[in-house]
Amino acid sequence: MTRTINAAAPASRSSTAPRDLCAERGPMSAEEGGAFGAGGRGEERRKDPTRLLIIDPRQLPRACLEAALAETQDIVTVGAVANIDEAVAVVCERGTDAVLVNLAADRFDEAALSLIVRRLREAGGSLVVLVLKETIEPEQALAAACQGVRVLLDDAISLDRVVQSIGFACAGWVIYPAFDYGRLLAGIAATRQSYGEPPEPIFTRRQEQVLALLERGATNKAIAIELGLRERTVKAHVKALMRRLNASNRTQVVAIVSRDKVDQV
């Protein structure tokens, strides 16, 4: 499978994206599915090492991947776990910037991937989710994007490319194999319309809960107590809401949502 850098990627960016991948910079966060960098502003490149969590049910590959990434300067591995329950515990306890899910030769299960992404979102807010897969089909890539996966890579890719992709993903890039996504998206849109499916929600369930408390003037500490979360998890959800609404602070978040409610009346 031939993969090239997408010509639509912004030329003004000083860094060089992986040359064997389709990469576009865009505002897509872990809360936003299906966006292939279609305009917008990416996040600034991180200065601190990226805190990475690895999920892989196979003990030996998991240990090898953790050991290999431990040799890099820009990444700090905060854990390597076998399943989503262990992953959520690490995210809540230590904090994580990105999660690398190694599916390898496992069957692609969109429902299982959706559950992983949803639970990671609820635990850590705007986490960047990356997936390694042995063989990638166009429909699988589109399904992963619709679930909010920021990066989808063939697991035969070099370690250097994996590290580079993690860095670009945390800086706001979306990296996928170079398939004809326009055709696939058109087909899915037509299917949704024919079945009368509702549009995807703008916020996750947890974000809606946090937002409702923000509108009541609750502090992060009060929200954490009300929802049974850690205060830093609440902060992550607030930051995700700010990015989603292009707001610079929590007051603007409430103002934007209140304005939209008035416009809908």
C-alpha positions in Angstrom: 0.0 0.0 0.0 1.5 3.3 -1.1 1.2 6.2 1.3 2.0 9.8 0.6 1.8 13.1 2.4 -1.5 14.7 1.6 -1.1 17.8 -0.6 -3.7 19.7 1.4 -1.4 19.8 4.5 -0.5 23.4 5.3 2.8 24.6 3.7 3.4 27.2 6.4 4.2 24.6 9.1 8.0 24.6 9.9 8.2 21.0 11.0 8.2 18.1 8.5 5.4 15.6 8.7 6.1 11.9 8.1 6.7 11.5 4.4 5.1 8.1 4.0 1.8 9.0 5.6 -1.3 11.0 4.8 -1.2 13.8 7.3 -3.2 17.0 7.8 -3.2 19.5 10.6 -6.5 20.3 12.1 -8.5 21.0 15.2 -9.6 17.4 15.7 -9.4 16.3 19.3 -10.2 13.0 21.0 -13.8 14.3 21.3 -14.2 15.0 17.6 -14.7 12.1 15.3 -14.4 12.1 11.5 -12.4 15.3 11.0 -9.5 14.9 8.6 -7.8 18.2 9.4 -10.3 20.2 7.5 -9.0 23.7 8.2 -8.7 25.3 11.7 -5.8 25.7 14.0 -3.7 22.9 15.4 -2.3 22.9 18.9 1.1 24.2 19.5 3.9 21.7 19.6 4.6 20.4 23.1 7.8 21.4 24.8 7.6 18.9 27.6 7.9 15.1 27.0 4.7 13.5 25.9 3.3 11.2 28.6 2.3 8.0 26.7 0.2 5.0 27.8 0.4 1.7 25.8 -2.5 -0.7 25.6 -1.7 -4.2 24.2 -3.2 -7.5 25.5 0.0 -9.4 24.5 2.6 -9.3 27.2 5.8 -9.7 25.1 4.9 -7.2 22.3 3.7 -4.8 25.0 7.0 -5.0 26.9 9.1 -4.7 23.7 7.2 -1.6 22.6 7.5 0.0 26.1 11.3 -0.8 26.1 11.8 0.7 22.7 9.9 3.9 23.4 11.8 4.3 26.7 14.9 5.0 24.7 13.4 8.1 23.1 13.9 11.6 24.5 10.5 13.2 23.6 8.3 10.5 25.2 7.8 9.3 28.8 5.9 6.0 29.1 3.6 6.3 32.1 2.4 2.7 31.7 1.9 -0.4 29.5 -1.3 -2.3 30.3 -3.3 -5.2 28.9 -6.8 -3.8 28.8 -9.0 -0.7 29.0 -9.8 -1.1 32.8 -6.1 -1.0 33.6 -5.7 1.9 31.2 -8.4 4.0 32.8 -6.8 3.4 36.2 -3.4 4.7 34.9 -5.0 7.8 33.3 -6.8 8.7 36.4 -3.8 8.1 38.7 -0.9 9.5 36.7 -2.3 11.6 33.9 -1.6 10.9 30.2 -1.2 12.9 27.0 -1.6 10.2 24.5 -2.6 6.5 24.4 -1.2 4.0 21.9 -3.5 1.1 21.2 -1.7 -1.9 19.5 -4.3 -4.0 17.7 -1.7 -5.8 15.6 -3.3 -8.8 13.9 -6.5 -8.6 16.0 -9.8 -8.4 14.2 -10.9 -4.9 13.7 -13.9 -4.4 16.0 -15.4 -0.9 15.7 -17.7 -1.4 18.8 -14.7 -2.5 20.9 -12.6 0.5 19.7 -15.6 2.8 20.3 -15.7 1.6 23.9 -12.0 2.1 24.4 -12.1 5.6 23.1 -15.2 6.6 25.0 -13.8 5.3 28.3 -10.5 7.1 27.7 -12.4 10.3 27.0 -14.4 10.0 30.2 -11.2 9.3 32.2 -8.8 11.8 30.7 -10.7 14.4 28.6 -8.7 15.4 25.5 -6.4 12.4 25.2 -4.8 11.8 21.9 -5.6 8.2 20.7 -3.3 6.4 18.3 -3.8 2.9 16.9 -1.4 0.4 15.4 -2.9 -2.2 13.0 -1.3 -5.0 10.9 -3.6 -4.5 7.9 -5.7 -1.4 7.3 -8.7 -1.3 5.1 -10.3 2.0 4.0 -13.5 1.3 5.8 -11.6 0.5 9.0 -9.7 3.8 8.7 -12.9 5.7 8.3 -14.5 3.9 11.3 -11.5 4.7 13.4 -11.7 8.4 12.5 -15.4 8.5 13.3 -14.5 7.2 16.8 -12.0 10.1 17.3 -8.7 8.2 16.7 -6.1 10.8 15.8 -3.6 8.5 14.2 -3.9 5.1 12.5 -0.6 3.4 11.5 0.4 0.1 9.9 2.3 -1.8 12.6 5.1 -2.5 10.2 6.1 1.2 10.3 9.5 2.0 11.9 9.8 3.0 15.5 11.1 6.5 14.4 8.0 7.0 12.4 5.8 6.0 15.4 7.6 8.5 17.6 7.3 11.2 15.0 3.6 10.5 14.5 3.0 10.7 18.3 4.7 14.1 18.3 2.7 15.4 15.4 -0.6 14.1 16.7 -0.1 15.9 20.0 0.6 19.0 18.0 -2.8 18.8 16.2 -2.1 16.6 13.2 -4.3 13.8 12.0 -2.3 11.0 10.3 -4.0 8.2 8.3 -3.2 6.1 5.3 -3.9 7.9 2.0 -7.2 6.4 1.0 -10.0 8.2 -0.9 -11.9 9.3 2.2 -14.2 11.7 0.2 -15.8 8.7 -1.5 -16.2 6.8 1.7 -17.6 9.8 3.6 -20.2 10.4 0.9 -21.3 6.8 1.0 -21.7 6.9 4.8 -23.5 10.3 4.7 -26.0 8.8 2.2 -26.6 5.8 4.3 -27.2 7.9 7.4 -29.6 10.1 5.6 -31.5 7.1 4.1 -32.0 5.6 7.6 -32.8 8.9 9.2 -29.9 8.6 11.7 -29.4 11.7 14.0 -26.2 13.7 13.8 -23.3 12.8 16.2 -23.5 14.7 19.5 -21.3 17.7 19.9 -20.1 16.7 23.4 -19.5 13.5 25.2 -21.8 12.6 28.1 -19.2 13.5 30.7 -18.5 16.9 29.0 -22.3 17.6 29.1 -22.3 16.9 32.8 -19.3 19.2 33.4 -20.8 21.9 31.2 -24.1 21.8 33.1 -22.2 22.4 36.4 -20.1 25.2 34.8 -23.3 27.0 33.8 -24.3 26.9 37.5 -21.0 28.6 38.4 -19.4 25.5 40.0 -15.6 25.5 40.6 -13.4 22.6 39.3 -13.3 21.3 42.9 -17.1 21.4 43.3 -17.5 19.6 39.9 -15.1 16.9 40.9 -17.0 16.3 44.1 -20.4 16.3 42.3 -19.3 13.9 39.6 -16.9 11.7 41.7 -13.9 12.7 39.6 -10.4 13.9 40.3 -10.0 17.7 40.0 -7.3 17.3 37.3 -9.7 15.2 35.3 -12.3 18.0 35.5 -9.6 20.5 34.3 -9.0 18.2 31.3 -12.7 18.2 30.4 -12.9 22.0 30.8 -9.9 22.4 28.4 -11.5 20.0 26.0 -14.7 22.1 26.0 -12.7 25.3 25.5 -11.0 23.7 22.4 -14.2 22.4 21.1 -15.9 25.8 21.3 -12.8 27.8 20.5 -13.1 29.6 23.8 -10.2 31.1 25.7 -11.6 30.5 29.2 -14.5 28.8 31.1 -16.5 32.0 31.1 -16.5 32.1 27.4 -17.5 28.5 27.3 -20.7 29.2 29.3 -21.3 32.4 27.2 -21.1 30.6 23.9 -23.4 27.8 25.0 -25.9 30.2 26.4 -25.8 32.2 23.2 -26.4 29.1 21.1 -29.4 28.1 23.3 -30.9 31.6 22.7 -30.4 31.3 19.0 -32.2 27.9 18.9 -35.3 29.3 20.6 
